Amino acid sequence: MKLVYINGGLGNQMFQYMFFYWLQHQVNDECVLDDLAFFGSRVPHNGYELERIFGIHAPRMSERFDKETWDGMACARDEEGKSVPQIFKDMGLPLAVVRERMVNNLNYDGDVLETRTETEIPIPSRDAYFHGYWLGDGFFRFHERELRELFRFPALSPADREIAELINLSRESTAVHVRRGDMAEFGWSAPAEKFAERIRWMEEHRNPQRYFLFSDDIPWCREHAAELGLNTLDGRLVVVEGHNKENAYIDMQLMSLCVNRISDRSSFSLLAGFLCRKPNACNISSWMMANAEFVPQ
């Protein structure tokens, strides 16, 4: 059996599922998602979302244990900080553990194999546990056609269809995604000035007819509009609001319809870029840029 760690919000879950899907096609063994993160006292964001949003039913560990045992594992994680491989090791069921490079939040006192490159993954022949976030397009590109079919969003509401139509009618439609929340709390958000810099580049190279602002903190964006460069857009900015909690995925859905995206260091908006079907799409973020010649200052 091969166990794959999954946690976090929708962006993390989708990247980890893409790795899981790739792994299923590499091994002649059962692959199961470790979904313990979505139980206990510290459930992240909106909980497990792949099935609710996309109808994906992947094998999950929570389906393999009785409630008492599973609750005990969640308690060991919450109160003692134990990871699933540590819990199994303590039970006398050691797993081979493979960890993505530079990912250091695995609380485990056994031996760990590390990945060598983004897609060069050691795959033990025995039971193994894979811990990582896999935030890149490597695993997506291996099975792009199949994953696009799996990641089909639900139908939009009438109000959101109007926004989608406006996006589709706008020449070089450009999403601006300002991620705050936990990213800002941890100090991972890009400075507001970086968005202004990227808007200037987009104006020079793409000249969008309209920009569409997406954020989990629209009031902050309005307060810092000058620093973000939003006040230079002369009535071409559409603020997209109202997608919170279990409906937050609609922002990703609408962003994927835009031709271009300017975003923070966010798996959420990276995935919008991966799922975009527009020709000559351009994605700029605070940490990478695709299909454009842009050199940050």
N, C-alpha and C positions, 0 to 999 in steps of 0.2 A: 504494500500500500504506500502511496505517496500523499502526504498531507501538505496543503498549501495554506499559508497564513493569509487571512483577509481581515481588513479592519477599515476604520475611518469613514469618510463620506463617500459620495457616489463616485467621484473621480478616482480615489484610491481603489475602491472596489472594482471598477472597470479595468484599471491597469492590472490589478492582481488576478482578475478573471482572465484577461488576455494571456497572462503567463500560464495560468492553470489550463487554459484551452490548448496552448502550445505544448505543455507538458503531457497532456493526454495523448497527443499525437506522436510523442517521443518514446513512450514506454508501453510495454505490454503488461500493464499493472493497473489496479484501480487507483484513481485519483479522487481525493476528497478535500473539500475546503474546511479549514479550521476556522469556524465562525464563533469561537468562544468570546471574541471581542464584543459581540452583540448581545451578551447576557451579563447578568450581574448588576453592580451598582454604578458602573461608569460606561454606559452605552454611548458611543460617539454619534454625533450629528442626528440623523434620522433613522438609525439602525440599518439593518440589512435591506438593501433597496433593489438588488438585481432582479428579483422575482416580481416585486410590486410594479416596477416601472417597465421592465422589458419582458416579463414572463419567463425568465431564465430559471429553470429548476436544476441547479447543480447539486451533486451529492454533498451533504454537509455533515460535519461531525455531530452536531446537535441531534441529528436523526438516529445516531448509532448508540446512544446511551440512555439509560433510564433517567428520570428526572432527578432522583436523589444523587446519583453519581455525577450528573452534569452540574447540578447546583453546587456540589462539593468542589468541582473543578473551578467553577466561577469564583467561589469563595477563596480558594487557594490563590487564584490570580489576583483578586481584589485585595486580600488581607496580607498575603505573603509575597506578592509580586512574582509569582511563579509563571513561567511560560508553559505552553502545552508540552514541548519536549522535556522540560524539567519535571513536570508532573508525571509523565510517562517513565522517565528515568527513575524517579523516586519509587515508582510502582514496580520496578524491575523489568520495565519494557523499554530498553534504550532504542532510540532511533538514530540513524545517521542524519546529521543536521547540515543543511546547505544554506549559507547566508549570503545575501547580496552584498557586494563590496560597499563599504562606507555606511552600512546600516548597523548601528551599534546598540539598538534598543532591545536586544534579545537577552533576557535574563536566563542564562543557561550555563552550568558549570562543567559541561562535557566538551568533547572535541567538536570543532566546527570546520567544515569545508567552506572556502570562499569562492565566489564566482571569479572568473578570470577576465572576461569582457562582458559587455551588455548581454550578449546571447551565447556566450561560451560557458555553459552551466555544467558542473560535474553532477552526474546522475548516478547515485549509488544503486547497486543491484538489489540491495535489501530495503526493508521499510525505511522511509526517509521523510524528513520534514524540511520544507523550503520556506525560508523567511526573507521577505523583502517587499519592495514596493514596485519595482520594475517600471519606473517612470520614463519610458521612451517608446518609440514607435516600432522597435525591433520585433516584438512578438505580435503586434498588430499587423505588420506588413507580411509576416509569414502566412497569415490566414485572413487577409483583408476582406475578401469577398464574403466569407462565412461570418466574420465578426460584424460586418456592416448589416447583415441580415438579422443577426441576433440582437444588435443594439438598435432596434427600431422603436422609436418613441411612440407613445400613445397619441391619438388624434388631439389636436389643439381645440381649445374652447373658441367660440365665435370671436371674443375679444382678442385672443392671441392669434387667431387666423388673420385678423386685420393687420396686426403688427408684422406677421410673416409675409403678407401680401405687399406691405410697404417696403420691407427688406428686399423682396424679389424685384420690385419695381425701381429700386434705387441703384443708380450706376455706382459701381465700386462700393457697395454697402460695406460699412466698417463697424465692427463691434469693438467697444472699449470696455474691458472687464477689469474693474477695480476690486480686488479681493481684500477684504479687511478681516473681521472676525478673529479667528485663532492665528491667522497668518500675521496680522498686525500685532497681536498679543505677544507672539514669539519673536517679533522683530524681523520677520522674513518678507514683509511687503516692500516693494520697490518704492523709492522716494517719489513723491508726486511729480517732481520735475522730470522724471524719466518718461512719464506718460506724455507730458508736453513735448519732449524731445521727439518721441515717436510719432506724435500727431503732426509735428512739423515735417518729418520725413514722409509721412503718408500724404500730406498736402502736396509736397513737391513731386512725388513719384506716382501717386495713384489718383489724386484729386477726387476724393469721394463726393458723391452727391449728398449723402447723409451718413451721419455717425449714430450708433445706437449704444447708449450707456447701460451697462449691466453692473450691478454691485450688490453685495449683501449689506451695504451701509450707504444708501443713497443720500441721507442727510449729511454724512461726512463729505461725500463728493460735492454736494452743493456748496458746503462751507469752504471747500478747498478748490473750487472750480478754476480760479486763476492759476494756482500752482499746477493743476492737472492739465492746463491748456484748453479746458472746455469752453471758456468764455471767448475764445477766438473763432468759434465755429459759426457765428453769424446766422443763427436760426436753423442750422442744419443738424442739430443734435436732438435726438429722440430719447427721452429717459424711459427705460422699461422698468416698471415697478410691479409689485404685488405677488411675486413668486417666492414664497417663503416656506420653510420647513418642508413638508412632504411634496410641495409643488416647486421646489427650488430647481429641480431638473429642467424645467421649462426654459430657464435661462440658457442652459447648454443647448437645448433643442433649437432655440431661436438663434443663438450665436453661430451654430453650425450652418445656418442658412445664409449668413453673411459671406461676402467674397473675401473680406479681410478681417483680421482680428489683432487688436492691441491688448495685451493682457499682462497681468502680474505673473509671478512664479506660482502658477496654479495648475494642478492636474486637471481641474474642471475645464478650464479654457483650452488647455492643450488638447483635450479630447474633442472639444468642439471643432478644433482645427483638423484633427484626424478624420472626423466624421463629415466634414464639409465635402460636398461633391462639385463645388464650383471650379471651373477651369482657371488656372493661373491664380489660385488663392495665395494670399500672403499672410503669414502669421508672425507677429513680432511679440516677444515677451521680454521680461527683465532678465532672462537668462538664456534665451536662445532665439534665433531668427531663422525662418525657412523661406526659400524662394525669393530672397531679396538681398541686395548688397547694402548692408547697414552696419556701420562700425560705431558702437557706443563711444562717447567721449569720456 
